[in-house]
Amino acid sequence: MLEASGLECERGGRVLFRGLSFALGRGELLRIAGANGRGKTSLLRILCGLAAPAAGEVRWRGQEVGALREEYSRQLVYLGHAPALKDDLTALENLMFAWLLAGKGMPVPSDSLFQALRKLDVPMTLQVKKLSQGQRRRALLARLVLSEEQPLWLLDEPFAALDTEAARIVEDLVSAHVGRGGMVIYTSHQESRMAGREMRLDA
Amino acid sequence: MLDALRGVLARDLLLALRQKSDVAVALLFFVIVASLFPLGIGAEPNLLRAIAPGVIWVAALLSSLLSLGRLFAADHADGTLEQILLGASPLGVVAAAKTLAHWLISGFPIALIAPLLALQYDLDASLYGVLALSLLLGTPVLSLIGAIGAALTLGLRGGGVLLALLVLPLYVPVLIMGAGAVEMAGAGMGGQGQLLLLGAMLVVSAVFAPWAIAAALRISSE
């Protein structure tokens, strides 16, 4: 489904990785490991089409992702390490606008939104600026509960700032998604209980 | 597609409602600048009447420029822009929604309040309509052109200065037509010609600017 071939990434005149190729099929989980500054985030940004690789290409179902654009965007969820939450809106409002932006249309199913936030134990009616760092991460990760339809999940450090309970919920969500035949690529420093392939960028 | 447009529009208006002071700054700037001129120049009705359209239009233009810097900056800083770029609807549509929100917050109130400020210049009451109409047609053009500049200078150090240098020359035709419409109407020649040209500028920029904004956003977010 997702194929990367000969990817090269350059930052500030330094080559981070070169000739990186891999393929990911249904129901596969891939963890990208590597020390800080090895290009894990850059790789994810290239994979989701936000950045262009210096060389090589990313293909989705055989087609180059740059040409697919929105068609490809509709198939994926990308959660970066930036919060992507508006401080002046509540967690619920943030989730609602994320829902609309993802093109899932009106009417917004408020029950599912409530459930998603309740599952991750996020205060719904508080403005995000009043939430703690971990609660913000939870508010962002609540999007995963609503993203069963998107086959490809790209998660940048999903476990950062999470307590063990939230980390377990996220692990369960990821495992369930992989079990459904979805694909997940994530970066993490911590070893995880989840089975799956691993790719090291500093090798 | 329209859901995303409505969603982004509603979100930006809701944010403006929660951050009232940010919105008030640009409007207050417009009111203050336009009010300082009569005070500085003194009570000379003929002179005031002559400069009124130009001064009010320049104040509107600068106020629009003032609020442009914020248009994409917050979304860029908190990562929302990445989510917008990866959204399911065409980026041009979302760019149009954001620009429309910007105009509703900054340009539209200016057009409404301008006749009130024109009182201080002893502008003939028959010209209030033309002044408001010229601003109603012209300020969306300012927002659309300005948004291209704001998208291009996103994330740059000293982006504010660069934005002004980039955008001000493009604002000049709008300024000439806008202020000209009121002057012509004041001279009894009717301002329809200028107003029609402003309308044409609005149509052209509304069709092309969103796609230019989208392209600029993609470039500056790489």
HADDOCK unambig.tbl for C-alpha pairs under 7 A between the chains (distance, minus, plus):
assign (segid A and resid 50 and name CA) (segid B and resid 222 and name CA) 6.39 0.50 0.50
assign (segid A and resid 51 and name CA) (segid B and resid 222 and name CA) 4.92 0.50 0.50
assign (segid A and resid 70 and name CA) (segid B and resid 87 and name CA) 6.96 0.50 0.50
assign (segid A and resid 70 and name CA) (segid B and resid 88 and name CA) 5.32 0.50 0.50
assign (segid A and resid 70 and name CA) (segid B and resid 89 and name CA) 6.40 0.50 0.50
assign (segid A and resid 70 and name CA) (segid B and resid 90 and name CA) 6.53 0.50 0.50
assign (segid A and resid 73 and name CA) (segid B and resid 86 and name CA) 5.29 0.50 0.50
assign (segid A and resid 73 and name CA) (segid B and resid 87 and name CA) 6.27 0.50 0.50
assign (segid A and resid 73 and name CA) (segid B and resid 88 and name CA) 5.87 0.50 0.50
assign (segid A and resid 74 and name CA) (segid B and resid 88 and name CA) 5.08 0.50 0.50
assign (segid A and resid 82 and name CA) (segid B and resid 78 and name CA) 5.86 0.50 0.50
assign (segid A and resid 82 and name CA) (segid B and resid 79 and name CA) 5.03 0.50 0.50
assign (segid A and resid 83 and name CA) (segid B and resid 78 and name CA) 5.95 0.50 0.50
assign (segid A and resid 83 and name CA) (segid B and resid 79 and name CA) 6.21 0.50 0.50
assign (segid A and resid 84 and name CA) (segid B and resid 78 and name CA) 5.23 0.50 0.50
assign (segid A and resid 84 and name CA) (segid B and resid 79 and name CA) 4.38 0.50 0.50
assign (segid A and resid 84 and name CA) (segid B and resid 80 and name CA) 4.34 0.50 0.50
assign (segid A and resid 85 and name CA) (segid B and resid 78 and name CA) 6.71 0.50 0.50
assign (segid A and resid 85 and name CA) (segid B and resid 80 and name CA) 6.64 0.50 0.50
assign (segid A and resid 88 and name CA) (segid B and resid 15 and name CA) 6.56 0.50 0.50
assign (segid A and resid 88 and name CA) (segid B and resid 18 and name CA) 6.41 0.50 0.50
assign (segid A and resid 97 and name CA) (segid B and resid 7 and name CA) 6.02 0.50 0.50
assign (segid A and resid 97 and name CA) (segid B and resid 11 and name CA) 6.98 0.50 0.50
assign (segid A and resid 100 and name CA) (segid B and resid 3 and name CA) 6.26 0.50 0.50
assign (segid A and resid 100 and name CA) (segid B and resid 4 and name CA) 5.29 0.50 0.50
assign (segid A and resid 100 and name CA) (segid B and resid 7 and name CA) 5.93 0.50 0.50
assign (segid A and resid 101 and name CA) (segid B and resid 4 and name CA) 5.14 0.50 0.50
assign (segid A and resid 101 and name CA) (segid B and resid 84 and name CA) 6.81 0.50 0.50
assign (segid A and resid 101 and name CA) (segid B and resid 87 and name CA) 5.37 0.50 0.50
assign (segid A and resid 101 and name CA) (segid B and resid 88 and name CA) 6.49 0.50 0.50
assign (segid A and resid 102 and name CA) (segid B and resid 87 and name CA) 5.13 0.50 0.50
assign (segid A and resid 102 and name CA) (segid B and resid 88 and name CA) 5.08 0.50 0.50
assign (segid A and resid 103 and name CA) (segid B and resid 1 and name CA) 6.83 0.50 0.50
assign (segid A and resid 103 and name CA) (segid B and resid 4 and name CA) 6.33 0.50 0.50
assign (segid A and resid 103 and name CA) (segid B and resid 88 and name CA) 4.94 0.50 0.50
assign (segid A and resid 103 and name CA) (segid B and resid 89 and name CA) 6.38 0.50 0.50
assign (segid A and resid 105 and name CA) (segid B and resid 3 and name CA) 5.76 0.50 0.50
assign (segid A and resid 106 and name CA) (segid B and resid 3 and name CA) 6.50 0.50 0.50
